[in-house]
C-alpha cells in the first residue's frame, strides 16, 4: 500500500487511470516493502505515469534537486530513496544489501502503481542497476536516462577475490556499528565538517556548495550536541554486494536492449565511462536505433553541478519518446520563445484545435 504526506490525494492508479489530484507541489509518498518501506517524493504532474528517478551510491533523492525544475512539465518525476539511503527503511540487523534487492524495488514500485511499463532516470550505481533491468525487461521499459555510467562494473579475478574479502569484513564491522547505534549515538560533526566529508568522500565530485542537497536526507541532528549532526544513512550500504560481470557477460546484456530509448550522459571530467565501456556502447549503437551518448561539462555528479547542461540533452530526448498528451498537459504561457521546437509545434496544434472548436460553436449559433 502507498501512503502519502505533504501533498494530499492518492498517488496511485495504473496507466491511463486518473489520479485524484493534479497539484504541482511535490508530494511525499511511502511505498510498503516486505522489510519496511521506501519513501519518495513525486514532483509535478500526477495525472500520468511519471519518470522513476534513482540515485547513486550513498546518495538520495536530493541528488536531483537542481535538475528537476528544468525538466519538461508534462511528466511528473517520482524520486525515491533506495533502501538504507535517505529516509527509507534500513534492512534488519544481520542482513546485507544486494544489487538484486534494488532490482526488486523497481518491480515492487511498478506493481504498487500498476505500471505495465516504466520510464527510468538513474545516476551512477543506479545507472548500473538500470542497465541490468533494461536487459532483463526491455519490453517493460519505454525510456532510460543514465547519468555517467553505461554498464556494470567488472574486475579481474584476483581483484575480485580481494574485493569480496574486503567487502565481507567491512560489512561485518558496519553491522556491529548498526547494532550499537540502537544503544548509543554515532559520532557527530558540525554541518560544515559534514560538507567537507561528503565533498572529499565523493572525490570532489559533489561541489561544496551542492553538498546540502545530499546531506539533507543523510544526516540527523545530534541529541547530545545541539550544533552537531551524525550520518543516519545505513553504513552497511557502503559494502553492498555488487552485480559484477565479465566483458562477455556485459556485452550479452547489452545485446538484449533493443528498441529501448536509451540516453547516456557522460561527465567530461569523470572516468566512469572509459575505454572499458567501448564494447557495450558499440553494441548498443549497433542494435538499438534509439541509443544516444552525450558528453556534458562536469564531474561524476554532472546532473547536480551542471543541471542546465544535462537538461539541454534530456529535454529533447523526453519530448521525442514521451511527448505531451493533449488531455494531460498544457503549455505554460509565460515560457514564450524559450520553448523547444517540439513544444512550440504542440502548442500551435493545441491553439489550432481550440480555434476549430470556436468556429464550430459560432456556426451553430
N, C-alpha and C positions, 0 to 999 in steps of 0.2 A: 504494500500500500504506500502511496505517496502522500505525505503530509506537507502542508505549506505554511509559510510565515512571511510576514513583511510585505506582501503584495495582495493577499486575499485571493479568493477564487480557487478554482481547481485547475491544476496544470496537467490534466490527463487527456485522454482521448487519443484514438489512433489516427492514421492517415485519413484526411477528409472529414474528420469529426470537428464540430465546432467546439471551441473552448469557452468556458463561461465568461471569462473576462479577457479583454484585449487592452491591457494597460501597458504603458511604456516604462513605468517604474520597474526596476528589477524585482523579481520575486524569488525569495529563498525557498528551496524545496528540500525535502528529506525523503530518500528512497530506501525503504527497508531492504536489508540483506540478511542472509541466514545468520551471520555473526553479529549483526548490529545494523548500521545504516551508512549510506553515502549521502553527503549533503552537497548541494549545488546552488547555483544562482542562475535563474532564467532571465536573460536580458531581451528586451524588445518584444516583437510580435509573438503572441501565443495562440494565434489562430491557425498556424500551420506548423508542421514538423520543423523543429529547429536544427541548427548545426550543433552537434555534441562536441564540446571542446575539452581536451585532455591535456594536462600539464606535464612538465618534465620531472625528472628525479629530484626528490626532496623539495619541490616547489609546491604550488597550489593554484587554485583558480585565479588568484591575484595576478598571475603572470600575463593574463590577457587584458588587464585594466586599460592600458594605453591604446591597444588595438581596437577594442570593441566599439568605441564611439565613431570610428572611421569606417566601419563596415556598412554594407547596404542595409536599409531599414526594413525591407520587405520580409526578411527572415529573422527570426529570433536566434539567440545563441544560448544553449544550456551548458554552462561551465560547471564542472564538478571537481571536488577534491577526491582523489583516489584514496582507497583505504590506507589508514595510517598517516595521511597527509592532511594538512589544514584542519577542518572541523569534523571530518569523517571519523567513523569508529576505528579504533585500533583492533587488530586481531587479538584473540585471547593469549594469555601468557603461555609460552612454550610452543607457539605456532609461528613458523617462519613465513615470510611473504614470498610469493612466487609470481613470475610473469603470467602464468596461466590464470591466477586469481584476477588479474586486471583484465584479461580477455573476457572472463566470465562476467565482470562488472558491465562491460558494454552490452553483452547479451541480456543481462538481467534488466538493464535500463530499457532496452528495446522491448522486452517482454512487458515491463511495467506500463509503458505508454502505448503498447500495441503497435509499434512501428514494424512494418514489413521490411523497410529499408532504413539505412542510416547515412547521414552526412557527418563526416568526422573532420575535426581540425586538431592537430596534435603537434607537440614540441618534444624534441629530444627523446627521452625514454618512451614516451607515448607515441612518438613517430615510429619507433621500432615496433611497438605494440600494434599499431595500425597497419604497418607493412605486413605483419603476420596475419592480422584479422582479414585484411583485404585478400590475401592469398587463400585463406580458408573459406571466406564467404563473399567472393566477388559479386555474386548475384544479389546480395543483400546491401550493397553499397551503391550510392549514386553520386558520391563526391568525397574526395580525400585531399586535405591540405596538410602537408607535412613541413614543419619548420626545422631545418638544419640537420636532419638525419633521413637517410633513404633506405636503410637496410638494418638488419640485426647485427649485433657485434659477434665477431669470432676471433678466437685466439689460437695460437699454435699449441699443440698438445702439451708441451712442457709448461707453458704459461697457464694453460687451463688447469692443470693439476695444482699449481701454486695458488691460482685464484680460488679454487674450491676449498683448499685448506684454509686460506686466509679468511674467506667468507664465512666458513663454519665457525671458526674461532671468534671472529668479530661478532657474529650473531649471538653466540653463547654469552659473550660479555654484555652485549646490549640487552639481552633477555633478562639477565640478572639485574641490570640497571632499571629495566622496566618494572620488575617486581619490587625493587627498593623504592621506586618513585611513589608507590602507594603509601609508603610509610614516612618518607622524607622528601622534601622539595629538592629538585635538581639544582645544580649551580646556577646562579643568576648573574646578569650583567646589565649595565646601563644600555639604553637603546642605541646610543652612539657606538658602543662596543659591539652590539649585535649587528649593526650595519657593516662594520668592518669585518666581522666574522663571515657574514654572508658574501660580501664583496670579494674577499680573498678566497673563501671556500669555493666560489664559482669560477676561480681562476680569473677574476676581474671581468667576467662575462656580464654580470649584472652591474650596471653603473651604480655608483654610490647613491646618487640621487633617486634611483629607482628601487632601492632595496626595500623601501617601506611597502611596496606593493606585495612582496613575498612575505615579509615579516608579519604583516597584519594578522594573518591566519596561522602563523607558525610559532607564535610566542604567547605566553601568558604572564600576566603581571604577578610578581612575587608577593606572597602574603607575609614574608618576613622582612623584606626591604622595600619600602614604599616607592623608591625610584629605580627599581631594577625589574628585569624580566628574565624568564627562562624559556628554552625551546620546549614547546609542547607537542611537536610532531613526534611520531614514534621513531626512536633512534634505530630500531631494528630494520627500518626501510633502507638504511644505508647498506645493508647486507642482504637485500632481497635476491632471490635466485633468478638470474637472468636466463633468457632463452637463447642459448648460443647455437650458432650454426657454423657449418663449414662453407667455403666459397661455392662448392657444387650444390649444397642444400639451399643456400640463399638464392642462387641462380634459378633453381627449380621453383622456389616460392615466387620469384618474380615472373616466371613464365605463366603462372596461373592467373595473374592480374591482367585480365583483358577487358577492354571496353569500360574501364572504370575511370572517370575523370579524376586525374591524379596530378596535383600541383606540388612540387617540391621547391622550397625556398632556402637557399644556402646563404649563411652569413659570410661575407667576404673575408673576415678576419678569423673565421673558425676552421678547424681541421677535421670536423666530424664527418664531412663529406670530402673524401680524398680519393687517391688512386685505387684504394680497395673497393670503392663504390662503383668503379667504372663499368665492371661487367654487369652488375644489376641495372645500372642506368641504361646501358646499351640494350639490354633485353627489354626493359620497359619501353624504350623508344621504338624498338622494332615491333613489339607485339601489341602495344597499346596506343592507338591513334590519339588518345586523349591525355597522354602523359606530357607534362611540362616541367622543365627545370630552369630556375631563375637564380640569379645571384643579386643580393642586396647588401649595400654597405652596412657592416655591423659585425658584432660578436655572435657567439652561440645564442644569446638571448636577443637576437636582432628584432624580433617582434615586439619586445618591450622597450628597447633602446631606440629603435628606428621604426616606430609603428607606421609612420606615413609612407615610408619606402615599401614596407610589406603590404600595406593596404592597396598601394598602387598596382601590385601584382594580383592580390587576392580578389579585389572587387570585380575586375572584368571576368575573372575565372568563374566566380559565383554567378554573375549575370549571364554567362554563356550556358552554364549547366544547371542552375536552379533559378531561372528568371522569375520576375514578379508575375503573380496571377491577378487578373483584374478584380476578382471578388475579394482579395485578401490584402490589397496593398494600395496605397495612394502615394503620389509623388509629393514631396514637401515643396510647397510653392516658393519658399524663400531660397531654394538652392540655385535657381536661375541657371546661368550659363555654366556653372560648375558641374552640372550633371554629366555623367558619362554618356556617350553617344547612344548606347543601348537603352539607357533610361529615358533619354530625350525622345527616342523613337516610340517608346512605350507611352510616354506622356502625351505625345501627339495623337497616338491611336486612341487613348482614353478620351481626349478632347474631341476628336472626330466622332467617336461613338456617342458622346453626350450631345453633340450638335445634331446628329441624325435623330436622336430621340426628341430633341426640342422641336425640330422641323415636323416630325410626325405628330407631336402633340398639337402644334399650331394648326396643322392641316385638318385635324379632327374637330376644331372649334367651330 
